């Protein structure tokens, strides 16, 4: 693929995002346009939450792919999705209704569950003040597996809210409190992108390996802490606001790397913009493909992302 400038790529993504958001506001279950309440209280915040979730997931994916030196890494590698899912389903099963700081209990518990899982993974992986990447990945797998097992038990023993639970687990933006979720999504995405940009040079040097990066002046363990925290915040925010939406954090960083090159200083803003476009477009497709039926957004991104994943996997195997 021919590479272009990051400014050109961001400008193109901004135009595409504006078009998708405009379509999302104009089109809905009631047809084209609608009352002011429908346009500004339901469709606009929904489109913005979708864009924010996409930006957060793509940014987290770029962080973890750079940190783990693996183009197949995704935002769910350190157990955040499992912790968030467990927190959200627990809130649904318990019937929690009281908002926390103005945020719906499902979103609040999902966010806290994701951050708690990430913190647990970090503590388990830390050995004598260091966090080896292989140990971190194994700890993430273990914590994620434990969360999945507990989640399965909840699903088997509490079937009353099974439909709501499955819709959340497959990803959806069909919420009535979208403005409140936007108050979570925007700071999470902005913090993650800001930290990632600050440590973009360190991410570039991590591609050489930890020891060469340290020899070139990177404070390796400090950079790991900040980058892991940024990726965890972005992922927990996205999952808390939308449920589990796969493949975004895998596909978008690889596309951005192909378009503008591997330099994270140029790639990260393109990732955020591209992720915003992808998820906002997926949400628009999810409520437009079948009239009267809203598909899970996670299903749309999986259909689009799975073939891309297989292509990347084959190329990596050949290399």
C-alpha positions as CSV (number, residue, x, y, z in Angstrom):
1,X,0.0,0.0,0.0
2,X,1.3,3.4,-0.9
3,X,2.0,5.6,2.1
4,X,0.7,9.1,2.5
5,X,1.2,11.9,4.9
6,X,-0.4,11.7,8.4
7,X,-2.0,15.1,7.9
8,X,-3.7,13.9,4.7
9,X,-4.8,10.7,6.3
10,X,-6.3,12.6,9.4
11,X,-8.0,15.1,7.1
12,X,-9.6,12.3,5.1
13,X,-10.7,10.5,8.2
14,X,-12.2,13.7,9.6
15,X,-14.2,14.2,6.4
16,X,-15.4,10.6,6.5
17,X,-16.3,10.9,10.2
18,X,-18.3,14.1,9.6
19,X,-20.2,12.4,6.9
20,X,-20.9,9.3,9.0
21,X,-22.1,11.4,12.0
22,X,-24.3,13.5,9.8
23,X,-25.9,10.3,8.4
24,X,-26.3,8.9,11.9
25,X,-28.1,12.0,13.0
26,X,-30.4,12.1,10.0
27,X,-31.3,8.4,9.9
28,X,-32.8,6.2,12.6
29,X,-35.5,3.7,13.4
30,X,-38.2,6.3,12.8
31,X,-36.8,7.1,9.3
32,X,-35.1,10.2,8.0
33,X,-34.7,13.1,10.4
34,X,-37.3,13.3,13.2
35,X,-38.1,15.6,16.1
36,X,-35.5,17.7,17.8
37,X,-35.5,15.5,20.8
38,X,-34.7,12.4,18.7
39,X,-31.9,14.2,16.7
40,X,-30.1,15.9,19.6
41,X,-30.9,13.7,22.6
42,X,-30.6,10.3,21.1
43,X,-28.9,10.2,17.7
44,X,-26.2,12.8,18.1
45,X,-24.8,11.6,21.5
46,X,-25.0,8.0,20.2
47,X,-22.9,8.8,17.2
48,X,-20.4,10.7,19.3
49,X,-20.1,7.8,21.8
50,X,-19.5,5.4,19.0
51,X,-16.8,7.6,17.5
52,X,-15.2,8.0,21.0
53,X,-15.2,4.2,21.6
54,X,-13.6,3.6,18.2
55,X,-10.9,6.1,18.9
56,X,-10.2,4.6,22.3
57,X,-10.1,1.0,21.1
58,X,-7.8,1.9,18.1
59,X,-5.5,3.9,20.3
60,X,-5.3,1.1,22.9
61,X,-4.6,-1.4,20.1
62,X,-1.7,0.7,18.8
63,X,-0.3,1.0,22.3
64,X,-0.4,-2.8,23.0
65,X,0.9,-3.7,19.5
66,X,3.9,-1.4,20.0
67,X,4.5,-2.4,23.6
68,X,4.2,-6.2,22.9
69,X,6.0,-5.9,19.5
70,X,3.2,-7.9,18.0
71,X,0.8,-6.7,15.2
72,X,-1.7,-9.2,16.4
73,X,-2.1,-7.8,19.9
74,X,-5.4,-6.1,20.7
75,X,-6.9,-4.0,23.5
76,X,-8.2,-7.1,25.3
77,X,-4.8,-8.7,25.8
78,X,-4.4,-7.9,29.5
79,X,-7.8,-9.0,30.8
80,X,-9.6,-5.6,30.7
81,X,-12.6,-6.9,28.6
82,X,-13.2,-9.8,31.0
83,X,-13.2,-7.6,34.0
84,X,-15.5,-5.1,32.4
85,X,-17.9,-7.8,31.2
86,X,-18.0,-9.3,34.7
87,X,-18.7,-6.0,36.3
88,X,-21.4,-5.1,33.8
89,X,-23.2,-8.5,34.0
90,X,-23.0,-8.4,37.8
91,X,-24.8,-5.0,37.8
92,X,-27.5,-6.4,35.4
93,X,-28.0,-9.5,37.5
94,X,-28.2,-7.7,40.7
95,X,-30.6,-5.2,39.3
96,X,-28.6,-2.1,40.3
97,X,-30.4,1.1,39.3
98,X,-28.8,3.9,41.3
99,X,-26.4,5.9,39.1
100,X,-22.9,6.5,40.2
101,X,-21.7,10.1,39.6
102,X,-24.5,10.5,37.1
103,X,-23.5,7.3,35.2
104,X,-25.6,4.3,34.8
105,X,-24.6,1.5,37.1
106,X,-23.8,-1.0,34.3
107,X,-21.4,1.4,32.7
108,X,-19.8,2.4,36.1
109,X,-19.3,-1.2,37.2
110,X,-17.9,-2.2,33.8
111,X,-15.4,0.6,33.9
112,X,-14.3,-0.2,37.5
113,X,-14.2,-3.9,36.7
114,X,-11.9,-3.3,33.7
115,X,-9.5,-1.1,35.6
116,X,-9.5,-3.6,38.5
117,X,-8.7,-6.5,36.2
118,X,-5.8,-4.5,34.6
119,X,-4.4,-3.6,38.1
120,X,-4.6,-7.2,39.2
121,X,-2.8,-8.3,36.0
122,X,-0.1,-5.7,36.6
123,X,0.4,-6.8,40.2
124,X,0.6,-10.5,39.3
125,X,3.1,-9.9,36.6
126,X,5.4,-7.6,38.6
127,X,8.6,-9.4,39.7
128,X,11.2,-7.5,41.7
129,X,10.1,-4.2,40.4
130,X,9.9,-5.3,36.7
131,X,7.0,-6.4,34.5
132,X,8.2,-8.8,31.9
133,X,6.0,-8.8,28.8
134,X,5.6,-12.6,28.6
135,X,4.5,-12.7,32.3
136,X,2.2,-9.8,31.7
137,X,0.5,-11.6,28.8
138,X,0.2,-14.8,30.8
139,X,-1.3,-13.0,33.8
140,X,-3.7,-11.2,31.4
141,X,-4.8,-14.6,30.0
142,X,-5.3,-16.1,33.5
143,X,-7.3,-13.1,34.8
144,X,-9.4,-13.0,31.6
145,X,-10.1,-16.7,31.8
146,X,-11.1,-16.4,35.5
147,X,-13.5,-13.5,34.6
148,X,-15.0,-15.6,31.7
149,X,-15.6,-18.5,34.0
150,X,-17.4,-16.4,36.6
151,X,-19.3,-14.8,33.8
152,X,-20.4,-18.2,32.5
153,X,-21.7,-19.1,36.0
154,X,-23.7,-15.9,36.2
155,X,-25.2,-16.5,32.7
156,X,-26.1,-20.1,33.7
157,X,-27.7,-19.2,37.0
158,X,-29.5,-16.0,36.1
159,X,-31.5,-16.3,32.8
160,X,-34.1,-13.5,33.5
161,X,-32.0,-10.8,31.9
162,X,-30.3,-13.0,29.3
163,X,-31.3,-10.8,26.3
164,X,-29.9,-7.6,27.9
165,X,-26.7,-9.4,28.9
166,X,-26.1,-10.8,25.4
167,X,-26.8,-7.5,23.7
168,X,-24.2,-5.8,26.0
169,X,-21.7,-8.6,25.5
170,X,-21.9,-8.3,21.7
171,X,-21.6,-4.5,21.7
172,X,-24.4,-1.9,21.3
173,X,-24.9,1.8,21.5
174,X,-28.7,1.6,22.1
175,X,-28.7,3.5,25.4
176,X,-30.9,6.2,26.7
177,X,-28.1,7.8,28.7
178,X,-25.7,8.5,25.9
179,X,-24.8,12.0,27.1
180,X,-23.7,10.5,30.4
181,X,-21.7,7.8,28.7
182,X,-20.1,10.4,26.5
183,X,-18.8,12.1,29.7
184,X,-16.9,8.8,30.4
185,X,-15.9,8.1,26.8
186,X,-14.3,11.4,25.9
187,X,-11.9,11.7,28.9
188,X,-10.9,8.0,28.6
189,X,-10.1,8.4,24.9
190,X,-8.4,11.8,25.3
191,X,-6.2,10.6,28.3
192,X,-5.1,7.5,26.4
193,X,-4.2,9.3,23.2
194,X,-2.4,12.0,25.2
195,X,-0.3,9.6,27.1
196,X,0.4,7.5,24.0
197,X,1.6,10.6,22.1
198,X,3.9,11.7,24.9
199,X,5.4,8.2,24.9
200,X,5.3,7.8,21.1
201,X,9.2,7.9,20.8
202,X,9.4,5.3,23.5
203,X,7.0,3.0,21.7
204,X,9.1,3.4,18.6
205,X,12.2,2.3,20.5
206,X,10.3,-0.6,22.2
207,X,10.1,-2.2,18.7
208,X,13.9,-2.8,19.0
209,X,13.5,-4.6,22.3
210,X,13.5,-3.6,26.0
211,X,17.3,-3.7,26.4
212,X,18.1,-1.6,23.3
213,X,15.4,0.8,24.3
214,X,16.9,1.2,27.7
215,X,20.3,1.8,26.3
216,X,18.8,4.5,24.1
217,X,17.5,6.4,27.1
218,X,14.0,4.9,27.7
219,X,12.9,4.5,31.3
220,X,11.5,1.1,30.4
221,X,9.4,0.3,33.5
222,X,8.1,3.8,33.9
223,X,7.0,3.9,30.2
224,X,5.4,0.5,30.6
225,X,3.3,1.6,33.6
226,X,2.0,4.7,31.8
227,X,1.3,2.9,28.6
228,X,-0.4,0.0,30.2
229,X,-2.5,2.4,32.3
230,X,-3.4,4.4,29.2
231,X,-4.4,1.3,27.2
232,X,-6.4,0.0,30.2
233,X,-8.3,3.3,30.7
234,X,-9.2,3.5,27.0
235,X,-10.3,-0.1,26.8
236,X,-12.3,0.0,30.0
237,X,-14.0,3.2,28.9
238,X,-15.0,1.8,25.5
239,X,-16.3,-1.5,27.0
240,X,-18.2,0.3,29.7
241,X,-20.0,2.6,27.2
242,X,-20.6,0.1,24.4
243,X,-19.9,-3.5,25.5
244,X,-17.4,-5.7,23.8
245,X,-16.6,-4.6,20.3
246,X,-13.8,-6.7,18.8
247,X,-11.3,-6.3,16.0
248,X,-11.2,-2.5,16.0
249,X,-8.0,-2.4,18.1
250,X,-6.5,-5.1,15.8
251,X,-7.5,-3.8,12.4
252,X,-7.1,-0.1,12.6
253,X,-3.5,0.1,13.9
254,X,-2.4,-2.3,11.1
255,X,-4.1,-0.2,8.5
256,X,-2.7,3.1,9.9
257,X,0.8,1.5,10.0
258,X,0.4,0.6,6.3
259,X,-0.9,4.1,5.4
260,X,1.5,6.4,7.2
261,X,4.3,4.0,8.4
262,X,5.4,2.6,11.8
263,X,6.4,5.8,13.5
264,X,3.9,6.1,16.4
265,X,4.2,9.9,16.4
266,X,2.4,9.9,13.0
267,X,0.4,6.7,13.4
268,X,-1.4,7.3,16.7
269,X,-3.5,10.3,15.6
270,X,-4.4,8.4,12.4
271,X,-5.4,5.4,14.5
272,X,-7.7,7.5,16.7
273,X,-9.4,9.1,13.7
274,X,-9.7,5.8,11.8
275,X,-11.1,4.0,14.8
276,X,-13.7,6.7,15.2
277,X,-14.8,6.4,11.6
278,X,-15.0,2.6,11.7
279,X,-17.1,2.2,14.8
280,X,-19.4,5.1,14.0
281,X,-20.0,3.6,10.5
282,X,-20.5,0.1,12.1
283,X,-23.1,1.5,14.5
284,X,-24.9,3.2,11.5
285,X,-24.8,-0.1,9.6
286,X,-26.0,-2.1,12.7
287,X,-29.3,-0.1,12.8
288,X,-29.7,0.1,9.0
289,X,-29.0,-3.3,7.5
290,X,-32.2,-4.9,8.7
291,X,-35.3,-2.7,9.0
292,X,-36.8,-2.9,12.4
293,X,-34.0,-4.9,13.9
294,X,-30.8,-3.5,15.4
295,X,-27.8,-5.8,15.0
296,X,-25.0,-5.9,17.6
297,X,-22.2,-3.5,16.6
298,X,-19.6,-6.2,17.6
299,X,-21.1,-8.5,15.0
300,X,-20.6,-5.9,12.3
301,X,-17.0,-5.2,13.2
302,X,-16.3,-9.0,13.5
303,X,-17.7,-9.6,9.9
304,X,-15.4,-6.8,8.6
305,X,-12.4,-7.5,10.8
306,X,-12.1,-11.3,10.8
307,X,-11.0,-11.6,7.1
308,X,-8.4,-8.8,7.7
309,X,-7.2,-10.7,10.8
310,X,-6.7,-13.8,8.7
311,X,-4.7,-11.9,6.1
312,X,-2.4,-10.4,8.7
313,X,-2.0,-13.8,10.4
314,X,-0.9,-15.4,7.1
315,X,1.5,-12.6,6.3
316,X,3.1,-12.9,9.7
317,X,3.4,-16.7,9.3
318,X,5.1,-16.3,6.0
319,X,7.5,-13.7,7.4
